[in-house]
Amino acid sequence: MKTLGLLAVGQSPRTDYVPVIAALTGPSVRIVEKGVLDGLDRAQMSALAPLSPQEHPVVTRLADGSSVVMSKAGLTGLVNDRLREFARSGVDLAVLMCTGVFQGIVCPEGLHLLSGKDIIDGCVRAAVPSGARLGVLVPLESQEAFSGRKFSDMGYDVVTAHASPYGSMSDLEKAAATFRGCCAVVLHCMGYVRSHRRAVADISGAMVLESNALVGHVCSELLAE
């Protein structure tokens, strides 16, 4: 049996996206979870919050279902610690479950590491024609400029909106209306799940790319027996 290591930027277990990925990889793949923030208390997490508006923040889920906004730069050392733990435990394939860029990540020898960001970006390029109108849904308003600029640089006519996957469905439905007329919409956070995907697709009328499901499809192929 192959082992897939899923590294959450927040805390484990992740009862939102793990069932999606498990359904895609099937019973022949054992899933092991770790969270970058596992074992940290609120004071320790507060010390890792973004220090300025210029930082590209990441919003993530905690074990109790609440969410926090963190600084990517502050998390890098913890990410590397968890990857070493995966390597020591013999994980066959690991995925950093984040759609954003992390600088300074060091993959331990012997560990096959996938970047959630690279999977999503590659799938968008493959599925959406260059120059098409692309909707980008992010959790935070402050993330719209960062993510919008990235996809604009990739050659898309970008429309952005924000609604936290850990917030109300009414907020998400309001954001989804922004994407009417788009060729496709990318749910640019691993926390968006099937119910979010269905709502965005129904309201916008566009094709929708769900980030965690894309990861699950890729891992299923790589770990297939």
C-alpha positions in Angstrom: 0.0 0.0 0.0 1.3 3.4 -1.0 1.3 6.3 1.5 0.3 9.9 0.6 1.3 12.6 3.0 -0.9 15.7 3.0 0.7 18.7 4.7 -1.9 21.3 5.8 -0.8 24.9 6.3 -3.0 24.9 9.4 -3.8 22.0 11.7 -4.8 18.4 11.2 -7.0 16.6 10.8 -8.6 18.2 7.8 -12.2 16.9 7.6 -13.0 19.2 4.7 -10.6 18.2 1.8 -9.2 14.8 3.0 -12.5 13.0 2.2 -12.4 14.5 -1.3 -8.8 13.3 -1.9 -9.4 9.9 -0.3 -12.3 9.2 -2.6 -10.2 10.0 -5.6 -7.1 8.0 -4.5 -9.1 5.0 -3.3 -8.5 2.3 -0.7 -5.1 1.3 -2.1 -3.6 4.6 -0.8 -3.1 5.3 2.8 -3.3 9.0 3.7 -1.2 10.5 6.5 -1.9 14.1 7.6 0.2 16.7 9.3 -0.4 20.3 10.0 2.2 23.0 10.0 0.5 24.5 13.1 0.0 21.2 14.9 0.8 21.5 18.6 0.9 25.3 18.6 -1.2 27.4 21.0 -2.9 30.7 20.1 -0.1 32.8 21.4 2.5 30.9 19.3 0.2 31.3 16.2 -0.3 35.0 16.9 3.5 35.4 16.6 3.3 34.0 13.1 0.7 36.5 11.8 1.5 38.8 8.9 3.4 41.9 10.0 2.5 44.2 7.1 -0.2 44.7 4.4 2.6 44.0 1.8 2.8 40.4 2.9 0.8 37.8 1.0 -1.2 36.2 3.8 -2.6 32.7 3.9 -5.8 31.8 5.7 -6.1 28.3 7.0 -8.2 26.0 9.2 -7.5 24.9 12.7 -8.5 21.6 14.3 -11.5 23.1 16.0 -12.9 24.4 12.7 -12.0 28.0 13.2 -9.6 29.8 10.9 -6.5 32.0 11.2 -4.5 34.3 8.9 -0.8 33.5 8.8 2.4 34.8 7.3 3.9 32.5 4.8 7.5 33.6 5.6 6.9 32.8 9.3 5.7 29.3 8.4 8.6 28.2 6.2 10.7 26.6 9.0 7.7 24.7 10.3 6.9 23.4 6.8 10.4 22.1 6.5 10.2 20.4 9.9 7.0 18.5 8.9 8.5 17.5 5.6 11.5 15.9 7.5 8.9 14.0 9.6 7.2 12.7 6.5 10.6 11.6 5.1 11.5 9.7 8.3 8.2 7.9 8.3 8.6 6.6 4.8 5.9 8.6 3.0 5.9 7.8 -0.7 4.5 11.1 -2.0 3.8 14.3 -0.1 1.8 17.4 -1.1 2.1 20.9 0.4 -1.6 21.7 0.5 -1.5 25.4 -0.4 -2.2 27.3 -3.6 0.3 30.0 -2.9 4.1 30.4 -3.2 6.4 29.4 -0.3 10.0 30.5 -0.5 12.8 28.5 1.2 11.1 25.1 1.2 13.7 22.3 1.4 12.6 18.8 0.3 14.4 16.1 2.3 16.3 13.4 0.3 14.1 10.5 -0.6 10.8 12.4 -0.3 8.8 13.1 -3.5 7.2 16.4 -2.8 4.4 18.1 -4.9 3.5 21.7 -4.7 -0.2 22.4 -4.5 0.4 25.7 -6.3 2.2 24.1 -9.2 -0.6 21.5 -9.7 -3.3 24.2 -9.7 -1.4 26.6 -12.0 -0.6 23.7 -14.4 -4.2 22.6 -14.5 -5.5 26.1 -15.2 -3.1 26.4 -18.1 -4.2 23.1 -19.5 -7.9 23.6 -19.1 -8.4 27.3 -19.8 -7.4 28.9 -23.1 -5.0 31.8 -22.9 -6.8 35.2 -23.1 -10.0 33.7 -21.7 -11.9 35.4 -18.8 -10.9 33.5 -15.7 -12.6 33.9 -12.3 -10.4 33.6 -9.3 -12.0 33.0 -5.9 -9.8 33.6 -2.8 -10.6 33.6 0.9 -9.5 37.2 1.7 -9.9 40.5 0.0 -6.2 41.2 0.6 -5.4 38.2 -1.5 -7.3 39.4 -4.6 -4.5 41.6 -5.9 -1.8 39.0 -5.5 -3.7 36.1 -7.1 -5.3 38.3 -9.7 -1.9 39.6 -10.8 -0.5 36.1 -11.0 -3.1 34.8 -13.4 -3.1 38.0 -15.4 0.7 37.4 -15.9 -0.3 33.9 -17.1 -2.3 35.5 -19.9 -5.8 35.6 -18.6 -8.5 38.3 -18.4 -9.0 38.0 -14.6 -12.0 38.6 -12.5 -11.4 38.2 -8.7 -13.7 37.9 -5.7 -13.3 36.8 -2.1 -15.3 34.6 0.3 -13.7 32.4 3.0 -14.3 28.7 2.7 -14.7 28.8 6.5 -17.4 31.5 6.4 -21.0 31.7 5.3 -22.4 30.1 2.1 -24.3 33.4 1.5 -21.0 35.2 1.2 -19.7 32.7 -1.3 -22.9 32.8 -3.3 -22.6 36.6 -3.6 -19.0 36.3 -4.7 -20.0 33.6 -7.3 -22.3 36.1 -9.0 -19.2 38.1 -9.9 -18.1 35.3 -12.2 -21.0 35.3 -14.6 -19.6 35.5 -18.1 -16.3 33.8 -17.1 -15.0 30.8 -19.1 -13.9 29.1 -15.9 -13.4 29.8 -12.2 -10.6 28.5 -10.1 -11.3 28.0 -6.3 -7.9 29.3 -5.2 -7.7 27.7 -1.8 -7.6 24.1 -0.6 -10.4 24.8 1.8 -13.1 25.1 -0.9 -14.9 21.8 -1.2 -17.7 20.2 -3.3 -20.5 22.3 -1.9 -18.6 25.4 -2.7 -17.8 24.1 -6.2 -21.5 23.3 -6.9 -22.6 26.7 -5.7 -20.1 28.6 -7.8 -20.9 26.5 -10.9 -24.7 26.9 -10.5 -24.6 30.7 -10.0 -21.8 31.6 -12.4 -22.6 29.2 -15.2 -18.9 28.6 -15.6 -16.6 25.6 -15.4 -15.1 25.3 -12.0 -11.7 24.0 -10.9 -11.6 22.8 -7.3 -8.1 22.9 -6.0 -8.1 20.0 -3.6 -9.8 17.7 -6.2 -7.2 18.5 -8.8 -4.5 17.4 -6.2 -6.5 14.2 -5.6 -6.6 13.4 -9.3 -2.9 13.9 -9.8 -2.0 11.9 -6.7 -4.3 9.1 -7.8 -2.4 8.8 -11.1 1.0 8.9 -9.4 0.2 6.3 -6.8 -1.9 4.0 -8.9 -0.9 0.3 -8.7 
